[in-house]
Amino acid sequence: MPQSSQKLFSGGADCTVNLWDFESERNISMFKTSNSVFQAHSVASESCVLLEVAHRELQFELRDIRMAPNGVAQRFGYHTAKFHGRHWKGDISSTRFASGSHDGAVRVWDVRKADRPYSTTTCFPGRRIFQVAFNRSQLLAYSEDHHLAFSDP
């Protein structure tokens, strides 16, 4: 498979993730997850994808398609009483992944060692954070009531 070909990961409520190759115009890989897929993020390696899934403790899965369907490269997250929503979106920058939560906190993990977040910042106490994004040296958080916060990752 040429390194220059463009690829697209897609996933959804049926727990199936497909990897499409635009050059060959075909599905080149497919695997199942244990929970519905809400978001897919590209990572530095084109054979890997970071998935946001419906789970109360392990909301994030780092998958390597060279290993699929045999297993997950890494699962991580935090304990919460509610599922991460399908309208929520985290962001990845190099080896850091950030995500908002129901409690108004932004958690940042180093995906190379994601057993626990390396930082947690409360941006909007008691309000959900629907989206986070890395912007150069800052992390932006967007709340359910349309407020924006900036912090250091």
MIDOSE-1310 file (N, C-alpha, C; in nm, 2 decimals, decimal comma, always signed):
residues 153
mpqs	+0,09/-0,12/+0,00/+0,00/+0,00/+0,00/+0,09/+0,12/+0,00; +0,08/+0,21/-0,10/+0,17/+0,33/-0,10/+0,14/+0,42/+0,01; +0,25/+0,48/+0,07/+0,23/+0,57/+0,18/+0,16/+0,70/+0,14; +0,17/+0,74/+0,01/+0,11/+0,86/-0,03/-0,04/+0,85/-0,06
sqkl	-0,10/+0,73/-0,06/-0,24/+0,72/-0,09/-0,32/+0,78/+0,03; -0,44/+0,84/+0,00/-0,52/+0,90/+0,10/-0,62/+0,79/+0,15; -0,64/+0,80/+0,28/-0,73/+0,70/+0,35/-0,83/+0,77/+0,43; -0,94/+0,70/+0,46/-1,05/+0,75/+0,54/-1,09/+0,64/+0,64
fsgg	-1,10/+0,67/+0,77/-1,16/+0,58/+0,86/-1,30/+0,62/+0,88; -1,39/+0,53/+0,89/-1,53/+0,56/+0,92/-1,58/+0,45/+1,02; -1,67/+0,50/+1,11/-1,72/+0,41/+1,22/-1,86/+0,46/+1,26; -1,93/+0,38/+1,33/-2,06/+0,42/+1,37/-2,13/+0,34/+1,48
adct	-2,26/+0,35/+1,49/-2,34/+0,28/+1,59/-2,33/+0,13/+1,58; -2,30/+0,07/+1,46/-2,29/-0,07/+1,44/-2,16/-0,13/+1,49; -2,08/-0,05/+1,55/-1,95/-0,09/+1,61/-1,85/-0,14/+1,50; -1,87/-0,10/+1,38/-1,78/-0,14/+1,27/-1,70/-0,02/+1,23
vnlw	-1,57/-0,04/+1,21/-1,48/+0,06/+1,16/-1,42/+0,01/+1,03; -1,43/+0,10/+0,93/-1,38/+0,07/+0,80/-1,26/+0,16/+0,76; -1,16/+0,11/+0,69/-1,06/+0,20/+0,64/-1,07/+0,19/+0,49; -1,10/+0,31/+0,43/-1,11/+0,32/+0,29/-0,99/+0,38/+0,23
dfes	-0,95/+0,33/+0,11/-0,83/+0,38/+0,04/-0,88/+0,44/-0,09; -0,86/+0,57/-0,10/-0,91/+0,65/-0,22/-0,85/+0,61/-0,35; -0,72/+0,58/-0,34/-0,65/+0,54/-0,46/-0,70/+0,42/-0,53; -0,72/+0,31/-0,44/-0,77/+0,19/-0,50/-0,93/+0,18/-0,50
erni	-0,99/+0,28/-0,44/-1,13/+0,29/-0,43/-1,20/+0,17/-0,37; -1,14/+0,13/-0,26/-1,19/+0,01/-0,19/-1,17/+0,01/-0,04; -1,24/-0,07/+0,03/-1,23/-0,09/+0,17/-1,11/-0,18/+0,19; -1,00/-0,14/+0,26/-0,88/-0,22/+0,28/-0,87/-0,28/+0,41
smfk	-0,96/-0,24/+0,51/-0,96/-0,30/+0,64/-1,09/-0,28/+0,71; -1,13/-0,37/+0,79/-1,25/-0,36/+0,87/-1,24/-0,43/+1,00; -1,28/-0,37/+1,11/-1,28/-0,44/+1,24/-1,40/-0,39/+1,32; -1,43/-0,47/+1,43/-1,54/-0,43/+1,52/-1,48/-0,38/+1,65
tsns	-1,55/-0,28/+1,71/-1,52/-0,23/+1,84/-1,63/-0,29/+1,93; -1,61/-0,28/+2,06/-1,70/-0,33/+2,16/-1,82/-0,23/+2,18; -1,80/-0,11/+2,14/-1,90/+0,00/+2,16/-1,92/+0,08/+2,04; -2,03/+0,16/+2,03/-2,05/+0,25/+1,92/-1,94/+0,35/+1,91
vfqa	-1,90/+0,38/+1,78/-1,80/+0,48/+1,76/-1,86/+0,62/+1,74; -1,81/+0,72/+1,81/-1,87/+0,85/+1,80/-1,78/+0,94/+1,71; -1,64/+0,93/+1,73/-1,55/+1,01/+1,66/-1,43/+0,92/+1,62; -1,36/+0,96/+1,51/-1,23/+0,90/+1,47/-1,13/+1,01/+1,45
hsva	-1,01/+0,99/+1,50/-0,90/+1,09/+1,48/-0,78/+1,03/+1,42; -0,72/+1,10/+1,32/-0,60/+1,05/+1,27/-0,48/+1,08/+1,36; -0,39/+0,99/+1,36/-0,27/+1,00/+1,44/-0,15/+1,00/+1,35; -0,03/+1,02/+1,41/+0,10/+1,03/+1,33/+0,12/+0,92/+1,24
sesc	+0,09/+0,80/+1,28/+0,10/+0,68/+1,19/-0,02/+0,66/+1,11; -0,01/+0,64/+0,98/-0,13/+0,63/+0,90/-0,20/+0,49/+0,92; -0,13/+0,40/+0,99/-0,19/+0,27/+1,02/-0,27/+0,27/+1,15; -0,27/+0,39/+1,22/-0,34/+0,40/+1,35/-0,46/+0,50/+1,34
vlle	-0,55/+0,48/+1,43/-0,66/+0,57/+1,45/-0,70/+0,57/+1,60; -0,74/+0,69/+1,64/-0,79/+0,70/+1,78/-0,94/+0,72/+1,77; -1,01/+0,63/+1,84/-1,16/+0,63/+1,84/-1,21/+0,68/+1,97; -1,32/+0,76/+1,96/-1,40/+0,79/+2,08/-1,52/+0,70/+2,07
vahr	-1,55/+0,62/+2,18/-1,65/+0,52/+2,18/-1,75/+0,54/+2,30; -1,86/+0,48/+2,29/-1,96/+0,48/+2,40/-1,92/+0,39/+2,51; -1,86/+0,44/+2,61/-1,82/+0,36/+2,73/-1,81/+0,45/+2,85; -1,83/+0,40/+2,97/-1,83/+0,49/+3,09/-1,69/+0,50/+3,15
elqf	-1,59/+0,41/+3,12/-1,46/+0,42/+3,18/-1,35/+0,42/+3,08; -1,37/+0,36/+2,96/-1,27/+0,35/+2,86/-1,32/+0,41/+2,73; -1,34/+0,55/+2,73/-1,40/+0,62/+2,62/-1,31/+0,62/+2,49; -1,19/+0,59/+2,50/-1,09/+0,61/+2,39/-1,02/+0,49/+2,36
elrd	-1,00/+0,46/+2,23/-0,93/+0,34/+2,19/-0,83/+0,38/+2,08; -0,71/+0,35/+2,10/-0,60/+0,37/+2,00/-0,59/+0,24/+1,93; -0,62/+0,23/+1,80/-0,62/+0,11/+1,72/-0,51/+0,12/+1,62; -0,45/+0,00/+1,59/-0,35/-0,01/+1,49/-0,40/-0,12/+1,39
irma	-0,43/-0,08/+1,27/-0,50/-0,17/+1,17/-0,41/-0,29/+1,14; -0,28/-0,28/+1,16/-0,19/-0,39/+1,14/-0,22/-0,50/+1,24; -0,28/-0,47/+1,35/-0,32/-0,56/+1,46/-0,47/-0,60/+1,45; -0,55/-0,52/+1,39/-0,69/-0,55/+1,39/-0,72/-0,67/+1,30
pngv	-0,82/-0,75/+1,32/-0,92/-0,73/+1,43/-0,88/-0,80/+1,56; -0,75/-0,84/+1,58/-0,71/-0,91/+1,69/-0,72/-0,83/+1,82; -0,70/-0,70/+1,82/-0,71/-0,63/+1,95/-0,69/-0,48/+1,94; -0,71/-0,42/+2,05/-0,69/-0,28/+2,07/-0,55/-0,26/+2,11
aqrf	-0,48/-0,16/+2,05/-0,35/-0,12/+2,09/-0,35/-0,07/+2,23; -0,45/+0,02/+2,26/-0,46/+0,08/+2,39/-0,60/+0,14/+2,41; -0,65/+0,12/+2,53/-0,78/+0,18/+2,57/-0,76/+0,26/+2,69; -0,82/+0,38/+2,70/-0,80/+0,47/+2,81/-0,92/+0,56/+2,83
gyht	-0,93/+0,63/+2,94/-1,04/+0,71/+2,97/-1,05/+0,75/+3,11; -1,17/+0,78/+3,16/-1,19/+0,82/+3,30/-1,33/+0,77/+3,34; -1,35/+0,75/+3,47/-1,48/+0,71/+3,52/-1,58/+0,82/+3,51; -1,70/+0,79/+3,46/-1,81/+0,88/+3,45/-1,94/+0,81/+3,46
akfh	-2,04/+0,87/+3,51/-2,17/+0,80/+3,52/-2,25/+0,80/+3,39; -2,21/+0,89/+3,30/-2,28/+0,90/+3,17/-2,19/+0,88/+3,05; -2,24/+0,83/+2,94/-2,16/+0,81/+2,82/-2,11/+0,94/+2,77; -2,00/+0,93/+2,71/-1,95/+1,05/+2,63/-2,05/+1,06/+2,51
grhw	-2,09/+1,17/+2,48/-2,20/+1,19/+2,37/-2,14/+1,19/+2,23; -2,23/+1,15/+2,14/-2,18/+1,15/+2,00/-2,15/+1,29/+1,94; -2,20/+1,39/+2,00/-2,18/+1,53/+1,96/-2,05/+1,59/+2,02; -1,99/+1,51/+2,10/-1,87/+1,56/+2,17/-1,75/+1,52/+2,08
kgdi	-1,64/+1,61/+2,09/-1,53/+1,58/+2,01/-1,40/+1,62/+2,08; -1,31/+1,53/+2,09/-1,17/+1,56/+2,14/-1,08/+1,60/+2,03; -0,95/+1,61/+2,06/-0,86/+1,65/+1,96/-0,72/+1,59/+1,99; -0,64/+1,56/+1,89/-0,51/+1,50/+1,91/-0,41/+1,59/+1,84
sstr	-0,30/+1,61/+1,91/-0,19/+1,69/+1,86/-0,06/+1,61/+1,89; +0,01/+1,56/+1,79/+0,13/+1,48/+1,81/+0,10/+1,36/+1,90; +0,15/+1,36/+2,03/+0,12/+1,25/+2,11/+0,02/+1,28/+2,23; -0,04/+1,40/+2,22/-0,13/+1,44/+2,32/-0,28/+1,43/+2,27
fasg	-0,37/+1,38/+2,35/-0,51/+1,37/+2,32/-0,58/+1,44/+2,43; -0,68/+1,53/+2,40/-0,76/+1,61/+2,49/-0,90/+1,58/+2,47; -0,98/+1,58/+2,58/-1,12/+1,56/+2,57/-1,19/+1,64/+2,68; -1,31/+1,69/+2,65/-1,40/+1,75/+2,75/-1,48/+1,65/+2,82
shdg	-1,56/+1,69/+2,92/-1,65/+1,60/+2,99/-1,77/+1,66/+3,05; -1,86/+1,58/+3,11/-1,98/+1,63/+3,17/-1,96/+1,73/+3,29; -1,84/+1,71/+3,35/-1,82/+1,79/+3,47/-1,75/+1,92/+3,45; -1,73/+1,96/+3,32/-1,66/+2,09/+3,29/-1,51/+2,08/+3,28
avrv	-1,45/+1,96/+3,29/-1,31/+1,95/+3,29/-1,26/+1,91/+3,15; -1,14/+1,95/+3,12/-1,06/+1,90/+3,01/-0,95/+1,81/+3,06; -0,95/+1,69/+3,00/-0,84/+1,60/+3,04/-0,75/+1,58/+2,92; -0,62/+1,57/+2,95/-0,52/+1,56/+2,84/-0,44/+1,43/+2,88
wdvr	-0,42/+1,34/+2,78/-0,34/+1,22/+2,80/-0,22/+1,23/+2,70; -0,12/+1,16/+2,74/-0,01/+1,13/+2,65/-0,04/+0,99/+2,60; -0,07/+0,97/+2,47/-0,12/+0,85/+2,42/-0,01/+0,74/+2,43; +0,12/+0,77/+2,45/+0,22/+0,67/+2,46/+0,21/+0,61/+2,60
kadr	+0,15/+0,67/+2,70/+0,14/+0,62/+2,83/+0,01/+0,68/+2,89; -0,11/+0,62/+2,85/-0,24/+0,68/+2,87/-0,31/+0,61/+2,99; -0,24/+0,55/+3,09/-0,31/+0,49/+3,20/-0,39/+0,59/+3,28; -0,35/+0,72/+3,28/-0,42/+0,82/+3,35/-0,39/+0,95/+3,28
pyst	-0,48/+1,05/+3,29/-0,45/+1,18/+3,23/-0,33/+1,25/+3,29; -0,25/+1,31/+3,21/-0,14/+1,38/+3,27/-0,18/+1,52/+3,32; -0,29/+1,57/+3,27/-0,34/+1,70/+3,33/-0,49/+1,70/+3,32; -0,55/+1,77/+3,42/-0,70/+1,79/+3,42/-0,72/+1,93/+3,46
ttcf	-0,79/+2,01/+3,37/-0,82/+2,15/+3,40/-0,97/+2,17/+3,40; -1,02/+2,23/+3,50/-1,17/+2,26/+3,51/-1,19/+2,39/+3,44; -1,26/+2,40/+3,33/-1,28/+2,52/+3,25/-1,42/+2,58/+3,28; -1,52/+2,49/+3,29/-1,66/+2,53/+3,31/-1,72/+2,44/+3,42
pgrr	-1,70/+2,47/+3,55/-1,75/+2,39/+3,65/-1,90/+2,36/+3,63; -1,93/+2,23/+3,63/-2,07/+2,18/+3,62/-2,14/+2,19/+3,49; -2,06/+2,24/+3,39/-2,12/+2,25/+3,25/-2,04/+2,15/+3,16; -2,11/+2,09/+3,07/-2,05/+2,00/+2,97/-1,96/+2,08/+2,87
ifqv	-1,85/+2,01/+2,84/-1,76/+2,06/+2,74/-1,78/+1,97/+2,61; -1,83/+2,03/+2,51/-1,86/+1,95/+2,39/-1,74/+1,93/+2,29; -1,65/+2,03/+2,29/-1,54/+2,02/+2,19/-1,42/+2,08/+2,25; -1,31/+2,02/+2,22/-1,18/+2,08/+2,25/-1,09/+2,07/+2,13
afnr	-1,00/+2,17/+2,12/-0,91/+2,17/+2,00/-0,78/+2,23/+2,04; -0,67/+2,17/+1,99/-0,54/+2,23/+2,01/-0,52/+2,34/+1,91; -0,46/+2,45/+1,95/-0,44/+2,56/+1,87/-0,30/+2,61/+1,90; -0,20/+2,57/+1,83/-0,06/+2,60/+1,86/-0,02/+2,56/+2,00
sqll	+0,00/+2,66/+2,09/+0,04/+2,63/+2,22/-0,07/+2,63/+2,32; -0,20/+2,65/+2,27/-0,31/+2,66/+2,36/-0,41/+2,55/+2,33; -0,50/+2,52/+2,43/-0,60/+2,43/+2,41/-0,73/+2,51/+2,43; -0,82/+2,49/+2,33/-0,95/+2,56/+2,34/-1,06/+2,46/+2,38
ayse	-1,15/+2,51/+2,47/-1,26/+2,43/+2,51/-1,39/+2,51/+2,48; -1,49/+2,43/+2,43/-1,62/+2,49/+2,40/-1,73/+2,43/+2,48; -1,81/+2,51/+2,55/-1,91/+2,45/+2,65/-2,04/+2,44/+2,58; -2,13/+2,37/+2,65/-2,27/+2,35/+2,61/-2,35/+2,48/+2,59
dhhl	-2,31/+2,58/+2,67/-2,38/+2,71/+2,66/-2,30/+2,81/+2,58; -2,22/+2,76/+2,49/-2,15/+2,84/+2,39/-2,04/+2,93/+2,44; -1,97/+2,89/+2,54/-1,86/+2,97/+2,59/-1,73/+2,91/+2,55; -1,63/+2,99/+2,54/-1,50/+2,94/+2,49/-1,40/+2,97/+2,60
afsd	-1,31/+2,87/+2,63/-1,20/+2,89/+2,73/-1,07/+2,85/+2,66; -0,97/+2,92/+2,70/-0,83/+2,89/+2,65/-0,75/+2,84/+2,77; -0,66/+2,74/+2,75/-0,58/+2,70/+2,86/-0,45/+2,64/+2,80; -0,35/+2,62/+2,89/-0,23/+2,55/+2,84/-0,25/+2,40/+2,85
p	-0,21/+2,33/+2,75/-0,24/+2,18/+2,76/-0,15/+2,11/+2,86
